[in-house]
Amino acid sequence: MEINYQETTSDLLKRIDIHKQYGGRDIDRWMLDLLNPRNGSRILDVGCGAGKQCFLYHQYTGGTADITGGDVNTELLAKAHSENAKISSPVKFIELDFNKRFPFEDDLFDLESCCFAIYYASDIPATIREMQRVLKPGGRLFSTGPMPENKQLFYDVIKEATGKAIPPMPGSSRYSTQILTAMKKTFSSVEVHIFENPLTFPEVEPFIEYTRASLAEDRKLWTSLFQGTEDFNKVIKAIEIVATQRLKKEGSLVMTKVVGGFVATK
Ligand SMILES: C[S@@+](CC[C@H](N)C(=O)[O-])C[C@H]1O[C@@H](n2cnc3c(N)ncnc32)[C@H](O)[C@@H]1O
């Protein structure tokens, strides 16, 4: 299944913001505790977006690590560059398309990460082989993505509101299957860690905002549910009605993020 799809920048930043505001647990802390990036190590973050993980590594290693972030989205890279300038950090941000050969020699990095991005690759095994190639022997690849149980409430509400089946999502439909299998084939060992984060919405509005940011009009994934703006607004209205009923019945709306963290060693 080829998925030709790119997130829009504002949607991504909106969702990161909502996770921060309504989530009970801190995924950044979980990642750092799990990886414990060493001082002075060489780190690559693939699909770095606005640089979130790169800045966390920079802080955690007290500025001693040699960190590179790569992404195809120039708008997000510009945000990363401007944040970098603000804090005068030496993190390098480069244009990197993970559907192509990475611009690095073999056996270079101690740690590599790819957070919520690998499932956008057009040829997953080829991208994972590239990730393995640029790691030092003994180096680790960390990837995150949604598990099949992720965001049950979100999908249940959409299903009830539209009466239609949820189309296969690039992440949750293959992260724990196709992607994990490809990692196991390429690496000598892979550990699976699970992060659960309940997002508790006391009102319908932030849930709808999250839903809008996930279903935005330009999303080609949801064409079975809506096509133009008019359809989109109708679907959102129907979702709002169902979410309001659920909120009345249950007192709050709890959408649990279930994330798989795979740690593969070369
Ligand atoms: C959901 S965002 C995650 C960004 C960041 N890792 C984070 O957690 O905040 C997915 C990222 O994958 C990037 N991406 C999509 N296709 C890509 C490609 N072919 N090569 C590199 N990055 C890509 C997007 O531009 C986006 O920044």
PDBQT file of the ligand as one rigid body, heavy atoms in Angstrom, charges set to zero:
ROOT
HETATM    1  C1  LIG A 301       4.567  13.620  13.147  1.00  0.00    +0.000 C 
HETATM    2  S1  LIG A 301       5.994  14.473  12.606  1.00  0.00    +0.000 S 
HETATM    3  C2  LIG A 301       7.162  14.140  13.911  1.00  0.00    +0.000 C 
HETATM    4  C3  LIG A 301       8.223  15.192  14.056  1.00  0.00    +0.000 C 
HETATM    5  C4  LIG A 301       9.146  15.040  15.283  1.00  0.00    +0.000 C 
HETATM    6  N1  LIG A 301       9.906  13.821  15.230  1.00  0.00    +0.000 N 
HETATM    7  C5  LIG A 301       8.354  15.125  16.566  1.00  0.00    +0.000 C 
HETATM    8  O1  LIG A 301       8.117  14.100  17.218  1.00  0.00    +0.000 OA
HETATM    9  O2  LIG A 301       7.959  16.248  16.917  1.00  0.00    +0.000 OA
HETATM   10  C6  LIG A 301       6.571  13.531  11.248  1.00  0.00    +0.000 C 
HETATM   11  C7  LIG A 301       7.777  14.107  10.589  1.00  0.00    +0.000 C 
HETATM   12  O3  LIG A 301       8.207  13.242   9.540  1.00  0.00    +0.000 OA
HETATM   13  C8  LIG A 301       8.714  14.063   8.512  1.00  0.00    +0.000 C 
HETATM   14  N2  LIG A 301       8.813  13.324   7.241  1.00  0.00    +0.000 N 
HETATM   15  C9  LIG A 301       7.807  12.875   6.456  1.00  0.00    +0.000 A 
HETATM   16  N3  LIG A 301       8.312  12.324   5.339  1.00  0.00    +0.000 NA
HETATM   17  C10 LIG A 301       9.662  12.412   5.431  1.00  0.00    +0.000 A 
HETATM   18  C11 LIG A 301      10.747  12.019   4.579  1.00  0.00    +0.000 A 
HETATM   19  N4  LIG A 301      10.509  11.452   3.398  1.00  0.00    +0.000 N 
HETATM   20  N5  LIG A 301      12.023  12.246   5.004  1.00  0.00    +0.000 NA
HETATM   21  C12 LIG A 301      12.261  12.860   6.188  1.00  0.00    +0.000 A 
HETATM   22  N6  LIG A 301      11.277  13.271   7.019  1.00  0.00    +0.000 NA
HETATM   23  C13 LIG A 301       9.996  13.055   6.659  1.00  0.00    +0.000 A 
HETATM   24  C14 LIG A 301       7.696  15.186   8.468  1.00  0.00    +0.000 C 
HETATM   25  O4  LIG A 301       8.173  16.305   7.747  1.00  0.00    +0.000 OA
HETATM   26  C15 LIG A 301       7.509  15.472   9.951  1.00  0.00    +0.000 C 
HETATM   27  O5  LIG A 301       8.437  16.395  10.439  1.00  0.00    +0.000 OA
ENDROOT
TORSDOF 0
